[in-house]
Amino acid sequence: MLDLDKHFAVHAAALRLSAQRSEVIARNLANADTPNYKAADFDFRKALDNALGSGGLGMSDAGALRTTQRLHIGGASGSDPLSGIPLTTVNRIPLAPALDGNTVDVSLEQAEFAKNSIRYQASLNFLNSQMRGLMTAITGQ
Amino acid sequence: MSSFRIFDIAGSGVAAQNVRLNTVASNLANSSSVSSTPEGTYKARFPVFEAVRGEINGQETGAAVVVKEVIESGRAPNSRYEPSNPLADANGFVYTPDISTVEQITDMVSASRSYQNNIEVMRTARDLMMATFRLGQG
């Protein structure tokens, strides 16, 4: 049987992470003039791997609940991509730190924000077409 | 775009830059205000920004920016000999604040750029959110 969680896992997690990353970048941009503020970011690939469990792309059942009795309720296989993802933000290494200790490079943040928005849109598109595919299968048209 | 936090963050940036624009306007408007004592002279005002970190369950939820305080410039005022001025002191001097117009204008440009950045972040977040609401509708 098709596992819906697995079916949507990658893009659902990527969508969520993109949203979180846009927040981190928004934070950097909001604090572009705050003295001693250090620009932060996180490693998207690592965070995605983290979100999808040890198997990388969520194909491993390592994190699944084990059922030893017939009446046990099994968890969704693979780890839940929508559970709390621990995010470790790292400070950016500035190319040219400002005199007031601020390390936000506004143009870099803008570029990252634009890139991240496109990724978000891409994940949305993938999810949409996956859903369309399912709908086609369900309605048979 | 979880729980609209991005709007809070960008909104705090807009609010902070707005305070900065206000202080610039106030400084420029008062750059030739005269006074009869050095102490009574208008003092240029500058906002001090600070990042406020929020945390829920040990996970950082974003740092908004707030105006920590508005400080007054410590620069000594300029004195000008103008005995005909009704505000002149016993020796015929009036005092004007030492405000550099160039400094204020660059500050204004910087503030308006940051303001626009934050607005742009909100606009993008809104567009993405609207796209998310339409998820699965084709």
Contacts between the chains, C-beta under 8 A, distances in Angstrom:
chain1	res1	chain2	res2	distance
A	15	B	132	7.7
A	16	B	2	7.3
A	19	B	1	4.8
A	19	B	2	5.6
A	19	B	6	7.8
A	19	B	128	7.8
A	20	B	2	7.1
A	22	B	1	7.3
A	22	B	6	6.1
A	22	B	121	7.9
A	22	B	124	7.7
A	22	B	125	6.5
A	22	B	128	7.5
A	23	B	2	7.8
A	23	B	5	5.8
A	23	B	6	5.0
A	23	B	9	6.6
A	23	B	62	5.3
A	24	B	62	7.4
A	25	B	121	7.8
A	26	B	6	4.9
A	26	B	9	4.7
A	26	B	10	5.2
A	26	B	13	7.9
A	26	B	62	7.5
A	26	B	118	7.9
A	26	B	121	4.8
A	26	B	125	7.3
A	27	B	9	5.3
A	27	B	51	8.0
A	27	B	62	5.0
A	27	B	63	5.0
A	27	B	64	7.7
A	29	B	10	7.3
A	29	B	13	6.6
A	29	B	114	7.7
A	29	B	117	5.0
A	29	B	118	6.3
A	29	B	121	5.7
A	30	B	9	5.1
A	30	B	10	5.9
A	30	B	12	5.8
A	30	B	13	3.1
A	30	B	16	7.5
A	30	B	63	7.7
A	30	B	64	6.5
A	30	B	65	4.9
A	30	B	118	5.9
A	30	B	121	7.8
A	31	B	13	7.4
A	31	B	49	7.3
A	31	B	51	4.9
A	31	B	63	6.3
A	31	B	65	4.9
A	32	B	13	7.7
A	32	B	114	5.3
A	32	B	117	6.8
A	33	B	16	7.7
A	33	B	17	7.5
A	33	B	20	7.5
A	33	B	49	5.6
A	33	B	65	7.9
A	33	B	110	7.0
A	33	B	111	7.7
A	33	B	114	5.7
A	34	B	49	4.1
A	34	B	50	6.3
A	34	B	51	5.1
A	34	B	65	5.5
A	35	B	48	7.4
A	35	B	49	6.9
A	37	B	51	4.8
A	37	B	63	7.7
A	84	B	57	7.2
A	84	B	59	6.8
A	86	B	59	6.9
A	87	B	59	6.6
A	87	B	60	7.3
A	89	B	60	6.5
A	106	B	113	7.7
A	106	B	114	7.7
A	106	B	117	6.6
A	110	B	117	6.9
A	110	B	120	7.8
A	113	B	121	6.6
A	113	B	124	6.9
A	114	B	124	7.9
A	117	B	124	5.2
A	117	B	127	8.0
A	117	B	128	6.2
A	120	B	128	5.3
A	121	B	128	7.0
A	121	B	131	6.6
A	124	B	128	7.8
A	124	B	131	5.5
A	124	B	132	6.5
A	124	B	135	6.3
A	127	B	135	6.1
A	127	B	136	7.6
A	128	B	135	6.4
A	128	B	136	6.6
A	128	B	138	7.1
A	131	B	135	7.5
A	131	B	136	4.5
A	132	B	138	6.6
